[in-house]
Amino acid sequence: MAENEQEKAPAQEQTQQQFALQRIYVKDLSFESPMGAESFKKQWKPQINLDLNTRHTKLDDNNYDVVLTLTVTAKQDDDTAFLVEIQQAGIFFIKGLEGPALQQILGAMCPNILFPYARETIDTMVVKGSFPPLMLAPVNFDALYQQAMVQQKEKGEAPKH
């Protein structure tokens, strides 16, 4: 009986799933205020637009570089008051996951971890530009990932693994 338990232990260790955050870093950051001082002459009622995107790169067997790109544009009428873009990145150790499970971790869970860091950096940049604080609302990356998978299926594209 003891031999059977010892034989099962190595097999269980091989299939054990592991996930760890190795590092979070800012890959790229920019702030522009094209109107300059003209921005402050108008009553502040901007239209805020948020664009986001994610991508990932396999660094080695179990490490992935995930990049969350956020672009925030604030417009007053038709003029751009400010534009902030950040590429918030993280290196994640992921072992024991493959296929759709791995893609969901890379496409939803990792960006979910990175978003608060990007949101804080954007807010800091906006305030340093002398604009009112900008606290972006939370983003449901799980729902965005599921939506992207449905769109891929409707287009007849094979899911990216």
Secondary structure, DSSP 8 states (H G I E B T S, - for coil): -HHHHHHHHHHHHHT--EEEEEEEEEEEEEEE-TTGGGGGTS----EEEEEEEEEEEE-SSSEEEEEEEEEEEEEETTEEEEEEEEEEEEEEEEES--HHHHHHIIIIIHHHHHHHHHHHHHHHHHHHTTS---------HHHHHHHHHHHHHHHT-----
